[in-house]
Amino acid sequence: MTKNCNKEIQVLGLSGAKKITESVCKHLKVKPLPVTISHFADGEIMVRPEVPVRNRHITIVQSLSKPVNENLMELLIAIDSLKRASAQAINVIIAYYAYARQDRKTQGREPITSKLVAMLLEKAGATRVAIVDIHSEQTQGFFDIPVDTLRATNITAREAVKKMNCQNLVVVSPDYGGVKRARSIASLLEVPLAILDKRRPTPNQAEITNVLGNVRGKDCLISDDMIDTAGTIVAACKVLKANGAKSITIAATHAILSEPAVERLQQAVNDKVVSDIYLTNSIESVYDHKIKNLHIVDLGKYLSEIIEVYYCDNLSISEIYNRYEPKVK
């Protein structure tokens, strides 16, 4: 145990979060709980902890990345197995929460799948959930159990500004939905904010028509929660360049990187539209992509400190946020 912990910290990592679980456990100085994950011939999943968990407080770490539905079912089954083995508390750390973009109805007969996933996690037996950079903060309201929405954009921004000229810096929100996040970073760094006017006529397609704010001759830091096909982020960078930006750095949390994202990002770097790209390992396939000037930010230490809050007295998540605030050099 670490610090003033009154419970033994036990961490169980699943298939979508193997590397990040290893990093978390290394920082906590504990070994991950042994678990058997097996598949039947028809695709059914079995998850079985290899040690007793009765009356224990267990933390599961999982990312609902591709294959999304398999990783989601694996998580639900793991929670159920712990509940039926009489675990006292089941904390779930979700490095990437899939279906977060389906958080409201934009037209008739659409589902609100983000709410459905929340209901499934609760029904399975989760007692607390922590989500890294959820796409929409309203997702917290879909749960009737405690939920922590963890900010990792501060961490990527903190790493990015170490290499940037903060005296000439502008923080850019790629759309109106990200203004709160970008404004927070700009406020911490005491630099101006710019906003891109984006419209999305169809899923995975975006049109950027205007820049609100002065970016001419500036070093721009675009902060976003995820990069999917990279169409939006690359279009944003081109618009900033067209409006006179000196350099552009991308700092995002979730590297979904659906095709042709890698090709688009690499071309943007090759064309000197983008200087550097900072992405976290919330989705572990980020390690499989070879993109020039890509910097992978490990969330292991950050999540280990979040987990300690669940087990230890006199700790708060707000204190941890303060440790990871981006700072001017």
Buried (B, 14 or more C-beta within 10 A) or exposed (E): BBEEBEBEBBBBBBBBBBBBBBBBBBBBEBEBBEBEEEEEEEEEBEBEBEEEBEEBBBBBBBBBBBEBEBBBBBBBBBBBBBBEBEBEBBBBBBBBBBBBBBBEEEEEEEEBBBBEBBEBBBEBBBBBBBBBBBBBEEBBEBBEBEBBBBBBBBBBBBBBBEEBEBEEBBBBBBBEEBBEBBBBBBEBBEBBBBBBEBEEEEEEEBEBEEBBBEBEEBBBBBBBBBBBBBBBBBBBBBBBBEBEBBBBBBBBBBBBBEEEBBEBBBBBBEEEBBBBBBBBBBBBBBEEBEBEBBBBBBBBBBBBBBBBBBBBEEBEBEEBBEEBBBEEE
